[in-house]
Amino acid sequence: MPAKVGAVKVISLSSSSIFNIGDVYNMAPQAWAKTFAGGGSFNTGNGIRININNSNTNVNDKDVIDQSLFNNG
């Protein structure tokens, strides 16, 4: 069913967002990231105690490509 749309003001869009006005069948935003973190970085909860005196995170990625991102969706 067609829709009538009045004035639209877009403040900002992120890199993986979709902006659509009108009829649409399928919308599929895509984003990917590689995350490096040290020991104890992703712990969640109440009252967590972490004691890491020396922590190193190796970010040297020798193979460069981990997974094909072409048409991944």
C-alpha positions as CSV (number, residue, x, y, z in Angstrom):
1,M,0.0,0.0,0.0
2,P,1.5,3.4,-1.0
3,A,2.2,5.8,1.8
4,K,2.2,9.6,1.8
5,V,5.2,11.0,3.6
6,G,5.6,14.6,4.7
7,A,8.8,16.4,5.6
8,V,11.7,14.3,6.8
9,K,14.7,15.6,8.7
10,V,17.7,13.2,9.0
11,I,20.2,14.3,11.7
12,S,22.7,11.5,11.1
13,L,23.2,7.9,9.9
14,S,25.8,5.5,11.0
15,S,28.0,3.5,8.5
16,S,25.8,0.3,8.9
17,S,22.4,2.0,8.9
18,I,19.6,2.0,6.4
19,F,17.3,5.0,5.6
20,N,14.2,4.2,3.6
21,I,11.1,6.1,2.7
22,G,8.4,4.1,0.8
23,D,7.6,0.5,0.2
24,V,10.3,-2.0,0.8
25,Y,10.5,-5.8,0.6
26,N,13.7,-6.6,2.4
27,M,16.3,-4.4,4.3
28,A,19.5,-5.9,5.6
29,P,22.2,-3.6,7.0
30,Q,25.7,-5.2,7.2
31,A,28.6,-4.4,9.5
32,W,31.7,-6.2,10.6
33,A,34.5,-5.5,13.0
34,K,37.6,-7.2,14.4
35,T,38.0,-6.6,18.2
36,F,41.2,-7.0,20.2
37,A,41.1,-6.8,24.0
38,G,43.3,-7.7,26.9
39,G,42.7,-10.0,29.8
40,G,39.5,-9.2,31.8
41,S,38.2,-6.8,29.2
42,F,34.7,-8.3,28.6
43,N,33.8,-9.3,32.1
44,T,30.3,-8.1,33.3
45,G,28.4,-8.4,36.5
46,N,28.3,-7.0,40.0
47,G,31.3,-7.2,42.4
48,I,33.9,-8.6,39.9
49,R,37.5,-8.4,41.1
50,I,40.2,-8.6,38.5
51,N,43.9,-8.7,39.3
52,I,46.0,-8.6,36.2
53,N,49.5,-7.2,36.9
54,N,51.0,-7.6,33.4
55,S,48.8,-8.1,30.3
56,N,49.7,-7.9,26.7
57,T,47.4,-8.3,23.7
58,N,49.1,-9.4,20.4
59,V,47.4,-7.6,17.5
60,N,49.8,-8.7,14.8
61,D,47.6,-10.4,12.3
62,K,49.9,-12.3,9.9
63,D,47.2,-13.7,7.6
64,V,45.4,-10.3,7.2
65,I,42.1,-11.9,5.9
66,D,40.2,-14.0,8.4
67,Q,36.9,-14.5,6.5
68,S,35.6,-13.4,3.1
69,L,33.2,-10.5,3.5
70,F,32.0,-10.4,-0.1
71,N,28.3,-11.0,-0.3
72,N,28.2,-12.1,3.3
73,G,24.6,-11.5,4.2
